[in-house]
Amino acid sequence: MNDTPVAYDNIPGNYYDKYNTRNPVARYLMDGFLSRFDALTAETGVRNAYEVGCGEGNLSIRLHDRGWNVRGSDLEGVSVSQANEQCVKRGIAPLFETRSLFELTPQVNSAELVICCEVLEHVPNTQQALSVLKSLGKPYLLVSVPREPIWRVLNVARGKYVTQFGNTPGHINHWSSASFIDLLSKTLKVVKVSKPFPWTMVLCRCD
């Protein structure tokens, strides 16, 4: 495998504050996502996490507020600034840094639980990305991706990205639940699968 860090441009055109939406349907879907996230993170029995692709820090801060030790990173500097603003509001030191997934190392960025939610659909060279994530999880990795083709069908149904056949800008990888689980199973031990509509969320062991 080529371990040279992959340079890529994230496409922020799909930005939507799904964690704080007031849309009742979107709120219902996010409540389902967060409920499964809470359940799977609790199931690990650990309290130390590193979030890859932290965005505005909502998942990490959610864990912090539950008493976890958390850190994280994201490719987008603006998002990292917003995540660290959440830290300031809580009177804690900034927890997040601007860094590509492919720059992370186990010496610096490993944790008992590595979280990578809503990231892999944006990232080229999925095998190399999973190799990096596997090296960081000591021993757990929690990943989630949009469930296809349901995700694109829902976009078209709400009149979004119709000329792109429902593909959200920046999504370069597309998996059904079965294909995503199959991909993970090749190099990781799948512990538990959850399917909060319309996502696939998987807890894995990296050892």
C-alpha positions as CSV (number, residue, x, y, z in Angstrom):
1,M,0.0,0.0,0.0
2,N,1.2,3.5,-0.8
3,D,1.5,5.3,2.6
4,T,2.2,8.8,1.1
5,P,-0.4,11.2,2.6
6,V,-3.2,11.9,0.2
7,A,-3.8,15.5,-0.7
8,Y,-7.4,16.4,-1.4
9,D,-9.9,19.3,-1.3
10,N,-13.0,18.9,0.8
11,I,-16.1,20.3,-0.9
12,P,-18.1,22.2,1.7
13,G,-21.0,22.8,-0.6
14,N,-23.2,20.4,1.4
15,Y,-22.9,22.3,4.7
16,Y,-26.1,22.0,6.8
17,D,-26.3,22.4,10.5
18,K,-28.0,19.1,11.0
19,Y,-27.2,19.0,14.7
20,N,-29.1,22.2,15.5
21,T,-31.8,22.0,12.8
22,R,-35.4,23.1,13.7
23,N,-36.9,21.2,10.8
24,P,-39.1,18.6,12.5
25,V,-38.3,15.8,10.1
26,A,-34.6,16.4,10.1
27,R,-34.7,16.8,13.9
28,Y,-36.4,13.3,14.1
29,L,-33.7,11.7,11.9
30,M,-30.9,13.4,13.9
31,D,-32.4,12.3,17.2
32,G,-32.2,8.7,15.9
33,F,-28.6,9.2,14.8
34,L,-27.6,10.6,18.1
35,S,-29.4,8.0,20.1
36,R,-27.5,5.2,18.3
37,F,-24.3,7.2,18.7
38,D,-24.8,7.4,22.4
39,A,-25.6,3.7,22.7
40,L,-22.6,2.5,20.7
41,T,-20.1,4.8,22.4
42,A,-21.4,3.7,25.8
43,E,-21.1,0.1,24.8
44,T,-17.4,0.4,24.5
45,G,-16.9,1.0,28.2
46,V,-14.1,3.5,27.5
47,R,-13.9,7.3,28.2
48,N,-11.2,8.5,25.8
49,A,-11.9,9.5,22.2
50,Y,-10.4,11.1,19.2
51,E,-12.7,12.4,16.5
52,V,-11.5,12.4,12.9
53,G,-13.4,14.9,10.8
54,C,-14.8,16.6,13.9
55,G,-16.6,19.4,11.9
56,E,-18.0,21.9,14.4
57,G,-17.2,19.5,17.3
58,N,-20.8,18.5,18.1
59,L,-20.2,14.8,18.6
60,S,-17.0,15.3,20.6
61,I,-18.6,18.0,22.8
62,R,-21.5,15.6,23.3
63,L,-19.1,13.1,24.7
64,H,-17.2,15.7,26.7
65,D,-20.5,16.7,28.4
66,R,-20.9,13.1,29.4
67,G,-17.5,13.1,31.1
68,W,-15.3,11.8,28.3
69,N,-11.7,13.0,27.5
70,V,-11.9,14.0,23.9
71,R,-9.8,15.5,21.1
72,G,-10.3,15.9,17.4
73,S,-9.3,17.3,14.1
74,D,-10.8,18.4,10.8
75,L,-9.5,19.4,7.3
76,E,-11.6,22.6,7.4
77,G,-10.1,25.4,9.5
78,V,-13.3,27.3,9.8
79,S,-15.1,24.2,11.3
80,V,-12.2,23.7,13.7
81,S,-12.5,27.3,14.9
82,Q,-16.2,26.8,15.5
83,A,-15.5,23.6,17.4
84,N,-13.0,25.4,19.6
85,E,-15.5,28.2,20.2
86,Q,-17.7,25.6,21.9
87,C,-14.8,24.7,24.1
88,V,-14.4,28.4,25.1
89,K,-18.1,28.6,26.0
90,R,-17.5,25.7,28.4
91,G,-14.4,27.2,29.9
92,I,-12.1,24.4,28.7
93,A,-8.9,24.5,26.6
94,P,-9.3,24.1,22.8
95,L,-9.6,20.4,21.9
96,F,-9.5,20.5,18.1
97,E,-6.9,21.1,15.4
98,T,-6.8,21.5,11.7
99,R,-5.3,18.4,10.1
100,S,-6.1,15.9,7.3
101,L,-7.0,12.4,8.2
102,F,-4.0,11.2,6.2
103,E,-1.6,13.2,8.5
104,L,-2.7,11.5,11.7
105,T,-0.3,9.2,13.5
106,P,-0.8,6.6,16.3
107,Q,2.0,8.3,18.3
108,V,0.0,11.5,18.5
109,N,-3.6,10.8,17.7
110,S,-4.6,7.4,19.0
111,A,-7.4,6.9,21.5
112,E,-9.4,4.1,23.1
113,L,-12.2,5.1,20.7
114,V,-11.6,6.7,17.3
115,I,-14.7,8.3,15.8
116,C,-15.1,9.0,12.1
117,C,-18.7,9.9,11.3
118,E,-19.9,11.3,8.0
119,V,-16.3,11.6,6.7
120,L,-15.4,8.6,4.5
121,E,-17.9,9.5,1.8
122,H,-15.8,12.6,1.2
123,V,-12.3,11.0,1.2
124,P,-10.3,9.5,-1.7
125,N,-8.4,6.3,-1.3
126,T,-10.7,4.6,1.2
127,Q,-8.3,1.7,1.9
128,Q,-5.6,4.1,3.0
129,A,-8.0,6.1,5.1
130,L,-9.2,2.9,6.9
131,S,-5.6,1.9,7.4
132,V,-4.9,5.2,9.2
133,L,-8.1,4.8,11.3
134,K,-7.2,1.3,12.2
135,S,-3.8,2.4,13.4
136,L,-5.4,5.0,15.7
137,G,-8.1,2.9,17.4
138,K,-6.9,1.4,20.6
139,P,-9.0,-0.7,20.3
140,Y,-12.3,0.8,19.0
141,L,-13.3,2.6,15.8
142,L,-16.8,4.0,15.3
143,V,-17.7,5.0,11.7
144,S,-20.8,6.1,9.9
145,V,-21.7,7.0,6.3
146,P,-24.9,7.9,4.5
147,R,-26.9,4.8,3.4
148,E,-27.1,4.6,-0.4
149,P,-29.1,4.7,-2.6
150,I,-31.6,5.9,0.1
151,W,-29.6,9.1,0.7
152,R,-29.8,10.2,-2.9
153,V,-33.4,9.2,-3.2
154,L,-34.3,11.4,-0.2
155,N,-32.3,14.3,-1.7
156,V,-34.3,14.1,-4.9
157,A,-37.5,13.7,-3.0
158,R,-36.9,17.1,-1.3
159,G,-35.8,18.7,-4.5
160,K,-32.1,18.9,-3.8
161,Y,-29.2,18.2,-6.2
162,V,-31.6,16.9,-8.8
163,T,-29.2,17.4,-11.7
164,Q,-26.6,15.4,-9.8
165,F,-29.2,12.6,-9.4
166,G,-29.4,13.4,-5.7
167,N,-25.7,13.1,-5.0
168,T,-24.7,15.6,-2.2
169,P,-21.8,17.8,-3.3
170,G,-18.5,16.3,-2.0
171,H,-19.7,12.7,-1.8
172,I,-17.3,10.7,-3.9
173,N,-17.9,7.3,-2.3
174,H,-21.3,5.6,-2.0
175,W,-22.1,2.5,0.0
176,S,-25.2,0.5,0.8
177,S,-25.2,-0.9,4.4
178,A,-24.1,-4.3,3.1
179,S,-21.3,-3.0,0.9
180,F,-20.0,-0.8,3.7
181,I,-20.0,-3.6,6.3
182,D,-18.2,-5.8,3.8
183,L,-15.6,-3.2,3.2
184,L,-14.9,-2.8,6.9
185,S,-14.9,-6.6,7.5
186,K,-11.9,-7.0,5.3
187,T,-9.5,-5.3,7.8
188,L,-11.5,-4.8,11.0
189,K,-13.6,-6.8,13.4
190,V,-17.2,-5.6,13.2
191,V,-18.6,-5.5,16.7
192,K,-22.0,-4.0,16.1
193,V,-24.0,-2.5,13.3
194,S,-26.7,0.1,13.7
195,K,-28.8,1.7,11.0
196,P,-30.4,4.9,12.1
197,F,-32.3,6.0,9.0
198,P,-30.7,7.1,6.6
199,W,-27.2,6.1,7.8
200,T,-25.1,3.1,8.5
201,M,-23.1,3.2,11.8
202,V,-20.6,0.5,12.7
203,L,-18.6,-0.1,15.8
204,C,-15.4,-2.0,15.1
205,R,-12.3,-3.3,16.9
206,C,-8.9,-2.6,15.4
207,D,-6.9,-5.3,17.2
